[in-house]
Amino acid sequence: MLKTIFFIAIGGAVGSILRFLVSQIVSKFWTGNFPLATFIVNVLGCLMIGFFVGITTKNNLDNGLKWLLITGLCGGFTTFSTFSMENITLLQNNHFTTAFVYIISSVIISILSVWLGLFLSK
């Protein structure tokens, strides 16, 4: 258990640092209103989690590596990647209604939750 937590912590730290670096780099070149850095991080995170799940599953790699790359790195980089992977799994298993409800409710409730948190902090 401690070894797993260590792998997740290391991956999460690296993912968080990478997210920060992407944000810094993008902000030097982008001044528009569209949140490009977050968009790039989310898209890259989705690409990464798909790649890491595929490689670790195909090659039956060590669980430690899965915790490091998927939960740690991708989780620290963006939780959107996990959300996307879970929806792909639901769709692949023909749970279309569940995927639709999960997508719509996650987006709407998350935005409302941010608004509520901001409201409560005033």
Backbone bond lengths (Angstrom), bond angles and torsions (degrees), N, CA, C in turn:
res aa  C-N    CA-C-N  psi(-1)  N-CA   C-N-CA  omega(-1)  CA-C   N-CA-C  phi
1 M - - - 1.448 - - 1.533 110.61 -
2 L 1.310 117.38 -45.00 1.467 121.53 -179.63 1.530 110.77 -64.61
3 K 1.325 116.28 -37.75 1.462 121.25 178.39 1.534 109.92 -64.02
4 T 1.321 116.98 -41.14 1.459 121.67 178.32 1.519 110.61 -62.98
5 I 1.320 116.87 -45.46 1.465 121.55 178.89 1.525 110.35 -60.94
6 F 1.322 116.77 -39.76 1.459 121.40 178.04 1.526 110.83 -61.56
7 F 1.339 117.16 -46.47 1.464 120.89 178.94 1.525 111.37 -60.59
8 I 1.326 116.65 -44.42 1.467 121.09 179.89 1.530 110.24 -64.31
9 A 1.325 116.62 -42.33 1.471 120.91 -179.03 1.531 111.21 -63.20
10 I 1.307 117.58 -44.67 1.470 121.18 179.84 1.530 109.97 -63.91
11 G 1.325 116.05 -49.04 1.465 119.47 178.95 1.516 111.83 -61.60
12 G 1.336 116.72 -41.58 1.461 121.05 179.38 1.514 112.19 -63.25
13 A 1.313 116.57 -40.86 1.467 120.36 178.09 1.527 110.68 -63.15
14 V 1.308 116.81 -45.72 1.467 120.72 179.52 1.528 110.12 -63.93
15 G 1.335 116.83 -43.27 1.464 120.54 178.72 1.517 112.33 -61.15
16 S 1.319 117.04 -42.71 1.463 121.20 179.27 1.519 111.57 -65.09
17 I 1.316 116.43 -40.82 1.467 120.74 177.86 1.531 110.12 -64.43
18 L 1.324 116.71 -42.60 1.464 120.26 178.76 1.526 111.27 -63.19
19 R 1.346 116.88 -40.33 1.468 120.43 177.77 1.532 109.73 -60.38
20 F 1.320 116.62 -44.30 1.467 121.69 178.55 1.527 110.55 -60.98
21 L 1.334 117.17 -45.39 1.465 120.93 -178.59 1.523 111.58 -63.88
22 V 1.334 117.22 -42.09 1.459 120.28 177.50 1.525 109.55 -60.05
23 S 1.317 116.35 -44.20 1.465 121.23 179.04 1.530 111.43 -59.75
24 Q 1.315 116.75 -43.71 1.467 121.14 179.89 1.525 111.52 -65.26
25 I 1.306 116.39 -43.42 1.473 120.74 -179.06 1.524 110.72 -65.97
26 V 1.329 116.16 -46.82 1.463 119.83 -178.37 1.524 110.85 -63.80
27 S 1.330 117.24 -39.17 1.473 120.17 -177.94 1.529 112.33 -64.92
28 K 1.326 117.75 -21.08 1.470 120.85 177.60 1.530 111.69 -75.14
29 F 1.345 116.23 -23.80 1.460 120.71 -175.10 1.525 113.82 -114.30
30 W 1.314 117.95 -13.55 1.461 121.59 -174.08 1.518 110.57 -123.09
31 T 1.324 116.24 125.62 1.460 120.10 179.10 1.521 111.99 -121.70
32 G 1.317 117.55 6.41 1.462 121.17 -178.15 1.519 112.55 -73.56
33 N 1.329 115.97 174.02 1.461 122.34 -179.85 1.522 113.29 -78.01
34 F 1.336 117.18 -25.76 1.462 120.84 -179.46 1.526 109.20 -65.28
35 P 1.342 118.12 130.50 1.471 120.55 -178.77 1.537 111.51 -74.49
36 L 1.314 115.06 72.62 1.464 122.06 -172.98 1.523 113.02 -61.86
37 A 1.317 118.28 -40.57 1.472 120.33 -178.46 1.526 110.67 -61.70
38 T 1.318 116.99 -45.96 1.464 120.48 178.92 1.520 110.67 -64.39
39 F 1.322 116.29 -40.58 1.456 120.80 178.14 1.531 110.66 -60.30
40 I 1.323 116.12 -46.65 1.470 120.60 179.96 1.524 110.53 -62.49
41 V 1.325 116.67 -44.78 1.468 120.71 179.72 1.523 110.23 -60.97
42 N 1.331 117.37 -44.53 1.459 120.00 -179.38 1.520 112.32 -64.46
43 V 1.323 116.77 -42.95 1.464 120.03 179.45 1.526 110.31 -66.76
44 L 1.332 117.27 -46.28 1.469 120.29 178.03 1.531 111.21 -62.10
45 G 1.325 116.48 -41.18 1.465 120.26 178.37 1.515 111.89 -60.69
46 C 1.328 116.51 -39.94 1.464 120.60 177.87 1.526 111.09 -67.04
47 L 1.326 116.09 -41.35 1.466 120.13 176.22 1.528 110.07 -60.91
48 M 1.331 115.89 -45.48 1.467 121.12 -178.13 1.527 111.68 -63.62
49 I 1.335 117.77 -46.63 1.462 118.69 -176.40 1.529 110.69 -66.64
50 G 1.334 116.11 -37.49 1.463 118.74 176.33 1.516 111.52 -62.22
51 F 1.323 115.86 -45.06 1.461 121.30 179.09 1.529 111.12 -63.14
52 F 1.353 116.65 -47.64 1.465 120.66 -177.56 1.528 112.32 -66.22
53 V 1.322 117.80 -40.20 1.469 120.52 177.27 1.518 109.36 -64.13
54 G 1.342 115.91 -44.98 1.463 119.65 179.69 1.514 112.90 -61.25
55 I 1.322 117.15 -47.57 1.471 121.69 -178.12 1.528 111.60 -66.71
56 T 1.343 116.84 -45.83 1.467 118.67 -177.33 1.518 111.66 -68.76
57 T 1.337 117.06 -33.28 1.470 120.35 178.47 1.526 110.31 -73.12
58 K 1.314 116.30 -48.04 1.473 122.31 -178.30 1.524 111.86 -59.81
59 N 1.318 116.14 -40.03 1.464 120.52 -176.03 1.521 113.36 -100.24
60 N 1.344 116.51 4.84 1.463 121.78 179.31 1.531 111.32 48.70
61 L 1.329 115.08 51.93 1.463 121.02 -175.19 1.529 111.99 -77.21
62 D 1.292 115.24 163.42 1.456 124.88 -178.22 1.530 111.85 -54.67
63 N 1.330 116.82 140.52 1.458 121.50 178.49 1.524 112.10 -60.55
64 G 1.321 117.58 -32.89 1.457 120.74 178.44 1.518 111.33 -58.68
65 L 1.311 116.13 -41.35 1.460 121.25 178.47 1.528 110.45 -66.62
66 K 1.328 116.77 -38.13 1.468 120.59 176.88 1.527 110.49 -62.56
67 W 1.324 117.11 -45.91 1.464 121.00 179.34 1.522 110.40 -62.10
68 L 1.329 116.54 -42.24 1.462 121.76 -179.07 1.529 111.52 -63.95
69 L 1.321 116.48 -51.06 1.465 120.87 -173.05 1.525 113.78 -82.14
70 I 1.331 116.92 -46.49 1.464 120.20 -172.69 1.528 111.38 -82.72
71 T 1.319 116.46 -59.44 1.466 119.18 -177.65 1.523 111.14 -73.90
72 G 1.315 117.40 -44.98 1.457 121.23 -176.65 1.518 113.23 -75.07
73 L 1.325 116.66 -68.83 1.460 121.23 -174.60 1.530 111.70 -61.24
74 C 1.335 116.50 -54.38 1.470 119.01 -178.54 1.527 111.34 -67.36
75 G 1.329 116.98 -37.47 1.461 120.16 178.19 1.512 112.48 -66.18
76 G 1.330 117.08 -38.64 1.459 120.62 177.41 1.520 112.01 -73.37
77 F 1.320 115.91 -32.03 1.459 121.45 -179.85 1.527 109.91 -73.91
78 T 1.345 116.20 -46.08 1.460 121.46 178.48 1.518 110.39 -168.31
79 T 1.327 117.39 135.85 1.468 119.40 174.07 1.516 110.60 -81.44
80 F 1.307 116.87 -10.98 1.462 120.65 177.90 1.525 110.70 -62.65
81 S 1.326 116.68 -30.40 1.461 119.91 179.74 1.527 111.05 -64.78
82 T 1.319 117.91 -40.92 1.463 121.11 177.96 1.522 110.09 -65.98
83 F 1.309 116.58 -45.00 1.465 122.30 177.16 1.531 109.92 -54.65
84 S 1.320 116.80 -45.73 1.462 121.44 -179.19 1.522 111.75 -66.49
85 M 1.336 116.91 -42.37 1.460 120.75 179.61 1.523 110.97 -64.42
86 E 1.330 116.76 -40.74 1.464 120.17 178.58 1.533 110.60 -62.09
87 N 1.325 116.72 -38.18 1.462 119.57 178.60 1.524 112.07 -69.84
88 I 1.316 116.95 -37.92 1.472 119.52 175.42 1.525 109.76 -61.00
89 T 1.323 116.96 -43.51 1.471 120.92 178.49 1.520 111.00 -61.04
90 L 1.333 116.90 -44.35 1.469 120.26 177.43 1.527 110.67 -59.97
91 L 1.326 117.15 -45.24 1.465 120.71 179.85 1.530 111.93 -65.43
92 Q 1.326 116.83 -41.32 1.465 120.28 178.79 1.526 111.72 -63.45
93 N 1.327 116.54 -28.57 1.467 121.56 179.16 1.531 112.09 -94.42
94 N 1.341 115.10 15.51 1.471 122.32 177.26 1.520 114.38 60.90
95 H 1.311 117.46 30.05 1.463 122.31 175.70 1.533 108.11 -98.21
96 F 1.325 115.04 63.04 1.458 121.14 -173.06 1.529 112.58 -64.50
97 T 1.311 116.41 -43.03 1.465 119.73 -179.41 1.523 110.70 -64.59
98 T 1.330 116.38 -44.16 1.465 120.31 179.19 1.529 110.14 -61.38
99 A 1.332 117.32 -43.24 1.466 120.98 179.11 1.529 110.26 -61.97
100 F 1.321 117.15 -45.31 1.460 121.15 -179.95 1.527 110.95 -61.13
101 V 1.334 116.54 -47.12 1.467 120.73 179.51 1.529 110.29 -63.17
102 Y 1.325 117.07 -42.09 1.462 121.50 179.81 1.529 110.98 -62.09
103 I 1.324 116.75 -45.59 1.466 121.02 -178.88 1.527 110.67 -63.55
104 I 1.306 116.14 -54.51 1.465 120.86 -176.03 1.530 111.11 -63.63
105 S 1.340 116.08 -47.45 1.468 118.44 -177.54 1.520 111.44 -67.47
106 S 1.319 118.19 -36.90 1.467 120.75 179.44 1.520 111.17 -63.01
107 V 1.308 116.37 -46.23 1.464 119.74 -178.17 1.523 110.36 -66.52
108 I 1.313 117.01 -50.76 1.465 120.09 -176.33 1.525 111.52 -66.15
109 I 1.323 116.98 -48.27 1.473 119.93 -177.59 1.527 111.13 -67.73
110 S 1.317 117.69 -34.99 1.463 119.78 177.87 1.521 111.40 -65.28
111 I 1.311 116.50 -43.92 1.470 119.51 178.35 1.529 110.23 -64.28
112 L 1.329 116.95 -43.35 1.466 120.16 177.37 1.531 111.31 -63.85
113 S 1.317 117.23 -35.79 1.467 120.86 178.91 1.516 111.77 -66.26
114 V 1.328 116.68 -39.41 1.468 119.57 175.86 1.526 109.12 -62.80
115 W 1.321 116.32 -46.05 1.463 120.21 178.46 1.527 110.73 -58.55
116 L 1.355 116.79 -45.22 1.463 121.05 179.84 1.528 110.95 -62.58
117 G 1.317 117.00 -43.38 1.462 120.74 177.90 1.505 111.81 -60.07
118 L 1.322 116.73 -43.12 1.472 120.78 176.91 1.532 110.37 -63.81
119 F 1.311 116.49 -42.43 1.463 121.88 179.60 1.535 110.86 -62.15
120 L 1.337 115.95 -45.63 1.465 120.71 -178.34 1.526 112.43 -67.91
121 S 1.321 116.78 -25.07 1.457 119.52 -177.74 1.535 112.05 -79.75
122 K 1.309 117.16 -10.41 1.488 119.93 -178.45 1.502 112.20 -85.64
